[in-house]
Amino acid sequence: MRSAQLEGLGSALEHAHALGVGAATAGLQDAALGGLRLTGPGVPVLAQAAVSSATPFLRAPLLARMSAVQLLHPAAGSSSGSCPTCHTPAPCETSRAVQW
């Protein structure tokens, strides 16, 4: 994957993480929780910890699917230099899209 794509992926992951922390913070402070509602400066820290600990469980299925795609669309292609699935020069567009 090209450097710009990696930077884009990194930025997208950071943005998604920040959105998750924001959602968790709002959820912990939701008035609908009544007496269980959390307030104070510790809420963002708890939200960050919650999102960080959940991330591997959310990421695992996605990584498994990407691995399956890489098996079908290997970056090196077949011995002929083409993608065995797409039959286009390797690496095919699909392979490039899932490379880290």
Summary of the structure (lengths in Angstrom):
residues: 100
radius of gyration: 20.0
end to end distance: 5.8
largest distance: 66.1
contacts: 243
relative contact order: 0.10
helix: 69%
strand: 2%
